[in-house]
């Protein structure tokens, strides 16, 4: 499983970070995945989702295709047959539909429910 680290505290202005204190716990902590199926988002270097109309992705385990799904126009693809948290490492390949051109290849580690392809 991939080791997860906590994000570092950074102030947008470069000064001291603002801290908001909570008086009470409003809802119980999430005990399991929010997304029940593996979800991938394709974003720019700035974190803005691409318009992915006309793209699809294939998920591989080794050289075997495990799943194929179409992106929506908001940069998101969901693999309905892959439950989360994932238990194996996958390779995702992103293609343009009309000519089959390969745009990106990334490795998705085990133990995730979502993944971002950046750039």
N, CA, C and O of each residue as an XYZ file, in Angstrom:
476
protein
N       0.823     -1.182      0.000
C       0.000      0.000      0.000
C       0.870      1.249      0.000
O       1.945      1.262      0.599
N       0.414      2.281     -0.660
C       1.163      3.526     -0.717
C       1.123      4.214      0.641
O       0.079      4.255      1.291
N       2.267      4.758      1.070
C       2.319      5.491      2.333
C       1.702      6.861      2.130
O       2.033      7.559      1.172
N       0.817      7.244      3.015
C       0.157      8.532      2.914
C       0.759      9.496      3.931
O       1.000      9.130      5.082
N       0.994     10.713      3.500
C       1.505     11.741      4.392
C       0.491     12.855      4.503
O      -0.331     13.052      3.607
N       0.549     13.585      5.601
C      -0.352     14.719      5.796
C       0.173     15.912      5.018
O       1.387     16.072      4.895
N      -0.715     16.763      4.484
C      -0.255     17.952      3.777
C       0.388     18.939      4.748
O       0.016     19.007      5.919
N       1.353     19.698      4.246
C       1.984     20.713      5.081
C       1.124     21.960      5.117
O       0.382     22.242      4.176
N       1.226     22.703      6.206
C       0.437     23.913      6.392
C       1.157     25.071      5.739
O       2.275     25.413      6.125
N       0.512     25.682      4.740
C       1.092     26.823      4.047
C       0.059     27.926      3.977
O      -1.111     27.688      3.678
N       0.508     29.129      4.258
C      -0.368     30.287      4.186
C      -0.382     30.810      2.758
O       0.680     30.936      2.149
N      -1.561     31.123      2.200
C      -1.605     31.660      0.847
C      -0.846     32.984      0.706
O      -0.345     33.295     -0.375
N      -0.758     33.760      1.780
C      -0.090     35.058      1.712
C       1.387     34.977      2.064
O       2.097     35.976      1.952
N       1.862     33.820      2.484
C       3.253     33.662      2.851
C       3.516     33.994      4.310
O       4.611     33.734      4.807
N       2.537     34.564      5.011
C       2.690     34.900      6.426
C       2.253     33.745      7.311
O       2.321     32.579      6.925
N       1.807     34.097      8.497
C       1.338     33.088      9.430
C       0.003     32.508      8.953
O      -0.882     33.245      8.518
N      -0.131     31.198      9.037
C      -1.347     30.531      8.592
C      -2.488     30.800      9.566
O      -2.279     30.872     10.777
N      -3.674     30.944      9.036
C      -4.869     31.146      9.845
C      -5.408     29.798     10.279
O      -5.484     28.868      9.476
N      -5.779     29.688     11.532
C      -6.291     28.439     12.074
C      -7.718     28.663     12.541
O      -7.995     29.608     13.280
N      -8.621     27.796     12.110
C     -10.011     27.850     12.542
C     -10.232     26.688     13.493
O      -9.972     25.536     13.144
N     -10.702     26.979     14.674
C     -10.923     25.927     15.677
C     -12.380     25.479     15.623
O     -13.288     26.279     15.398
N     -12.575     24.208     15.831
C     -13.921     23.652     15.867
C     -14.359     23.494     17.314
O     -13.573     23.097     18.175
N     -15.607     23.806     17.567
C     -16.131     23.666     18.915
C     -16.580     22.240     19.183
O     -16.419     21.734     20.293
N     -17.139     21.595     18.179
C     -17.657     20.246     18.377
C     -17.573     19.482     17.075
O     -17.558     20.071     15.994
N     -17.521     18.189     17.183
C     -17.530     17.308     16.010
C     -18.954     17.275     15.466
O     -19.885     16.911     16.185
N     -19.130     17.651     14.201
C     -20.469     17.703     13.624
C     -20.933     16.376     13.055
O     -22.122     16.056     13.088
N     -19.998     15.612     12.539
C     -20.363     14.341     11.915
C     -19.305     13.308     12.268
O     -18.152     13.664     12.512
N     -19.678     12.037     12.300
C     -18.677     11.013     12.589
C     -17.631     10.949     11.480
O     -17.915     11.262     10.324
N     -16.423     10.539     11.848
C     -15.354     10.392     10.870
C     -15.720      9.329      9.842
O     -16.350      8.323     10.166
N     -15.314      9.569      8.600
C     -15.546      8.603      7.522
C     -14.734      7.349      7.829
O     -13.537      7.443      8.099
N     -15.362      6.187      7.791
C     -14.657      4.951      8.133
C     -14.238      4.143      6.912
O     -13.459      3.198      7.038
N     -14.735      4.493      5.749
C     -14.391      3.758      4.542
C     -14.326      4.695      3.356
O     -14.476      5.907      3.505
N     -14.103      4.138      2.185
C     -14.004      4.973      0.985
C     -15.297      5.729      0.690
O     -16.396      5.230      0.934
N     -15.143      6.937      0.164
C     -16.294      7.720     -0.283
C     -16.729      7.225     -1.664
O     -17.919      7.066     -1.934
N     -15.741      6.984     -2.533
C     -16.023      6.466     -3.874
C     -15.965      4.949     -3.846
O     -14.968      4.376     -3.406
N     -17.008      4.297     -4.305
C     -17.041      2.839     -4.282
C     -16.354      2.223     -5.494
O     -16.017      1.039     -5.480
N     -16.145      3.010     -6.536
C     -15.485      2.543     -7.760
C     -14.290      3.436     -8.054
O     -14.298      4.625     -7.734
N     -13.257      2.854     -8.669
C     -12.051      3.614     -8.979
C     -12.393      4.774     -9.900
O     -12.975      4.581    -10.968
N     -12.031      5.972     -9.483
C     -12.326      7.194    -10.213
C     -11.020      7.922    -10.499
O     -10.189      8.095     -9.608
N     -10.842      8.348    -11.747
C      -9.626      9.047    -12.159
C     -10.027     10.390    -12.739
O     -10.987     10.491    -13.503
N      -9.280     11.421    -12.368
C      -9.500     12.760    -12.922
C      -8.218     13.188    -13.631
O      -7.117     12.982    -13.121
N      -8.373     13.785    -14.811
C      -7.239     14.244    -15.618
C      -7.229     15.756    -15.559
O      -8.156     16.409    -16.038
N      -6.164     16.326    -14.961
C      -6.113     17.763    -14.714
C      -4.836     18.380    -15.270
O      -3.850     17.691    -15.532
N      -4.886     19.708    -15.442
C      -3.710     20.465    -15.863
C      -2.723     20.552    -14.698
O      -3.026     20.118    -13.587
N      -1.546     21.113    -14.960
C      -0.562     21.320    -13.898
C      -1.098     22.219    -12.791
O      -0.626     22.150    -11.656
N      -2.078     23.061    -13.109
C      -2.700     23.947    -12.124
C      -3.876     23.291    -11.409
O      -4.498     23.919    -10.552
N      -4.191     22.051    -11.741
C      -5.278     21.339    -11.081
C      -6.639     21.539    -11.695
O      -7.640     21.149    -11.094
N      -6.716     22.135    -12.874
C      -7.989     22.366    -13.552
C      -8.286     21.176    -14.461
O      -7.444     20.812    -15.281
N      -9.459     20.565    -14.334
C      -9.777     19.410    -15.175
C      -9.808     19.776    -16.656
O     -10.300     20.837    -17.039
N      -9.276     18.881    -17.476
C      -9.339     19.049    -18.925
C     -10.752     18.795    -19.421
O     -11.526     18.103    -18.760
N     -11.097     19.347    -20.581
C     -12.308     18.947    -21.294
C     -11.948     17.655    -22.006
O     -11.209     17.673    -22.990
N     -12.453     16.556    -21.527
C     -12.048     15.241    -22.025
C     -13.115     14.589    -22.896
O     -13.188     13.363    -22.985
N     -13.931     15.402    -23.530
C     -14.876     14.866    -24.502
C     -14.079     14.147    -25.584
O     -13.124     14.707    -26.122
N     -14.456     12.925    -25.908
C     -13.773     12.179    -26.960
C     -12.526     11.442    -26.500
O     -11.693     11.079    -27.330
N     -12.374     11.209    -25.200
C     -11.258     10.434    -24.681
C     -11.775      9.219    -23.920
O     -12.872      9.243    -23.363
N     -10.976      8.160    -23.901
C     -11.293      6.996    -23.091
C     -10.024      6.497    -22.441
O      -8.917      6.864    -22.837
N     -10.197      5.649    -21.430
C      -9.049      5.112    -20.712
C      -9.166      3.599    -20.622
O     -10.257      3.038    -20.525
N      -8.008      2.964    -20.659
C      -7.926      1.522    -20.439
C      -7.080      1.287    -19.201
O      -6.042      1.919    -19.006
N      -7.541      0.372    -18.377
C      -6.841     -0.003    -17.164
C      -6.218     -1.368    -17.377
O      -6.893     -2.314    -17.781
N      -4.923     -1.465    -17.102
C      -4.186     -2.705    -17.313
C      -3.658     -3.240    -15.991
O      -3.331     -2.479    -15.081
N      -3.582     -4.547    -15.904
C      -2.851     -5.242    -14.844
C      -1.819     -6.074    -15.571
O      -2.140     -7.122    -16.132
N      -0.573     -5.609    -15.564
C       0.449     -6.218    -16.406
C       0.121     -5.873    -17.850
O      -0.039     -4.702    -18.196
N       0.021     -6.903    -18.693
C      -0.332     -6.690    -20.101
C      -1.788     -7.000    -20.400
O      -2.194     -7.002    -21.562
N      -2.581     -7.263    -19.365
C      -3.983     -7.636    -19.530
C      -4.895     -6.439    -19.301
O      -4.791     -5.763    -18.277
N      -5.795     -6.174    -20.260
C      -6.789     -5.106    -20.094
C      -7.823     -5.572    -19.082
O      -8.441     -6.625    -19.244
N      -8.001     -4.775    -18.038
C      -8.949     -5.103    -16.972
C     -10.266     -4.370    -17.178
O     -11.335     -4.905    -16.885
N     -10.183     -3.124    -17.689
C     -11.383     -2.315    -17.848
C     -11.132     -1.206    -18.863
O     -10.008     -0.728    -19.021
N     -12.200     -0.807    -19.546
C     -12.180      0.333    -20.456
C     -13.385      1.206    -20.126
O     -14.486      0.696    -19.920
N     -13.177      2.528    -20.075
C     -14.284      3.437    -19.771
C     -14.049      4.771    -20.469
O     -12.911      5.166    -20.723
N     -15.145      5.452    -20.772
C     -15.086      6.764    -21.416
C     -15.018      7.866    -20.374
O     -15.658      7.786    -19.325
N     -14.232      8.902    -20.675
C     -14.216     10.104    -19.847
C     -15.502     10.875    -20.086
O     -16.066     10.833    -21.179
N     -15.964     11.582    -19.057
C     -17.022     12.562    -19.288
C     -16.332     13.855    -19.740
O     -15.108     13.880    -19.869
N     -17.080     14.905    -19.977
C     -16.455     16.133    -20.484
C     -15.784     16.952    -19.397
O     -15.211     18.003    -19.683
N     -15.845     16.485    -18.141
C     -15.286     17.216    -17.006
C     -13.982     16.611    -16.489
O     -13.574     16.905    -15.365
N     -13.327     15.779    -17.283
C     -12.042     15.218    -16.899
C     -12.099     13.993    -16.018
O     -11.087     13.612    -15.429
N     -13.269     13.362    -15.911
C     -13.434     12.244    -14.980
C     -13.781     10.963    -15.722
O     -14.610     10.960    -16.632
N     -13.133      9.876    -15.320
C     -13.482      8.547    -15.809
C     -13.665      7.642    -14.594
O     -12.889      7.701    -13.640
N     -14.700      6.804    -14.640
C     -14.972      5.874    -13.540
C     -14.990      4.459    -14.087
O     -15.649      4.160    -15.083
N     -14.246      3.600    -13.408
C     -14.179      2.191    -13.796
C     -15.159      1.416    -12.920
O     -14.867      1.117    -11.762
N     -16.325      1.094    -13.482
C     -17.413      0.503    -12.705
C     -17.104     -0.881    -12.151
O     -17.712     -1.294    -11.164
N     -16.174     -1.602    -12.762
C     -15.885     -2.949    -12.272
C     -14.679     -3.005    -11.330
O     -14.258     -4.096    -10.945
N     -14.117     -1.857    -10.952
C     -12.967     -1.822    -10.049
C     -13.411     -1.204     -8.724
O     -13.630      0.005     -8.642
N     -13.542     -2.027     -7.698
C     -13.966     -1.534     -6.388
C     -12.785     -0.890     -5.663
O     -11.624     -1.135     -5.989
N     -13.105     -0.076     -4.690
C     -12.070      0.590     -3.901
C     -12.189      0.149     -2.451
O     -13.250     -0.287     -2.006
N     -11.154      0.261     -1.767
C      -9.792      0.639     -2.064
C      -9.169     -0.433     -2.959
O      -9.393     -1.627     -2.761
N      -8.389      0.006     -3.939
C      -7.793     -0.958     -4.858
C      -6.831     -1.863     -4.097
O      -6.249     -1.467     -3.087
N      -6.676     -3.077     -4.598
C      -5.810     -4.040     -3.919
C      -4.577     -4.395     -4.740
O      -3.707     -5.128     -4.269
N      -4.498     -3.886     -5.952
C      -3.364     -4.171     -6.834
C      -2.922     -2.895     -7.532
O      -3.622     -1.883     -7.498
N      -1.762     -2.949     -8.160
C      -1.247     -1.838     -8.948
C      -1.818     -1.938    -10.356
O      -1.826     -3.015    -10.952
N      -2.297     -0.809    -10.889
C      -2.826     -0.759    -12.249
C      -2.009      0.225    -13.078
O      -1.348      1.113    -12.539
N      -2.063      0.055    -14.384
C      -1.539      1.039    -15.325
C      -2.727      1.589    -16.088
O      -3.529      0.830    -16.632
N      -2.844      2.920    -16.130
C      -3.912      3.550    -16.898
C      -3.291      4.158    -18.152
O      -2.244      4.803    -18.096
N      -3.950      3.941    -19.267
C      -3.542      4.541    -20.534
C      -4.727      5.322    -21.065
O      -5.843      4.809    -21.142
N      -4.471      6.576    -21.432
C      -5.533      7.469    -21.890
C      -5.381      7.704    -23.388
O      -4.309      8.072    -23.870
N      -6.483      7.483    -24.118
C      -6.488      7.549    -25.575
C      -7.519      8.562    -26.065
O      -8.503      8.845    -25.382
N      -7.277      9.103    -27.260
C      -8.268      9.917    -27.965
C      -9.119      8.962    -28.782
O      -8.583      8.094    -29.471
N     -10.431      9.106    -28.716
C     -11.350      8.154    -29.338
C     -11.278      8.106    -30.852
O     -11.279      7.016    -31.424
N     -11.215      9.252    -31.523
C     -11.388      9.224    -32.966
C     -10.219      8.608    -33.729
O     -10.414      8.099    -34.833
N      -9.012      8.640    -33.171
C      -7.890      8.018    -33.884
C      -7.082      7.043    -33.036
O      -6.126      6.445    -33.530
N      -7.450      6.873    -31.770
C      -6.760      5.921    -30.907
C      -5.385      6.364    -30.441
O      -4.611      5.541    -29.952
N      -5.060      7.649    -30.581
C      -3.745      8.146    -30.164
C      -3.600      8.049    -28.646
O      -4.495      8.449    -27.903
N      -2.466      7.515    -28.196
C      -2.162      7.401    -26.772
C      -1.654      8.745    -26.264
O      -0.674      9.280    -26.783
N      -2.332      9.298    -25.234
C      -1.951     10.595    -24.682
C      -1.144     10.487    -23.399
O      -0.153     11.201    -23.248
N      -1.529      9.628    -22.478
C      -0.835      9.503    -21.196
C      -0.813      8.048    -20.751
O      -1.697      7.260    -21.087
N       0.228      7.712    -19.980
C       0.328      6.423    -19.298
C       0.801      6.715    -17.883
O       1.810      7.393    -17.689
N       0.083      6.210    -16.903
C       0.449      6.411    -15.498
C       0.242      5.104    -14.733
O      -0.532      4.243    -15.151
N       0.942      4.970    -13.612
C       0.785      3.819    -12.728
C      -0.045      4.238    -11.524
O       0.264      5.229    -10.862
N      -1.101      3.481    -11.245
C      -1.972      3.741    -10.099
C      -1.593      2.745     -9.005
O      -1.685      1.537     -9.225
N      -1.172      3.218     -7.837
C      -0.764      2.301     -6.773
C      -1.960      1.598     -6.148
O      -3.104      2.006     -6.350
N      -1.699      0.558     -5.402
C      -2.769     -0.116     -4.671
C      -3.170      0.736     -3.471
O      -2.410      1.593     -3.020
N      -4.371      0.487     -2.964
C      -4.840      1.181     -1.774
C      -5.425      2.548     -2.019
O      -5.410      3.387     -1.118
N      -5.948      2.805     -3.220
C      -6.528      4.119     -3.504
C      -7.982      3.983     -3.960
O      -8.417      2.911     -4.380
N      -8.721      5.085     -3.870
C     -10.079      5.133     -4.406
C     -10.194      6.134     -5.531
O     -11.100      6.041     -6.360
N      -9.276      7.102     -5.569
C      -9.219      8.088     -6.651
C      -7.774      8.296     -7.048
O      -6.849      7.992     -6.295
N      -7.600      8.826     -8.263
C      -6.261      9.072     -8.777
C      -6.328     10.257     -9.713
O      -7.300     10.405    -10.454
N      -5.296     11.120     -9.693
C      -5.236     12.264    -10.594
C      -4.100     12.083    -11.580
O      -2.965     11.809    -11.189
N      -4.405     12.237    -12.857
C      -3.389     12.297    -13.892
C      -3.127     13.779    -14.112
O      -4.018     14.513    -14.539
N      -1.913     14.219    -13.823
C      -1.577     15.639    -13.888
C      -0.781     15.904    -15.157
O       0.239     15.265    -15.414
N      -1.262     16.850    -15.939
C      -0.579     17.226    -17.174
C      -1.013     16.435    -18.368
O      -0.511     16.656    -19.471
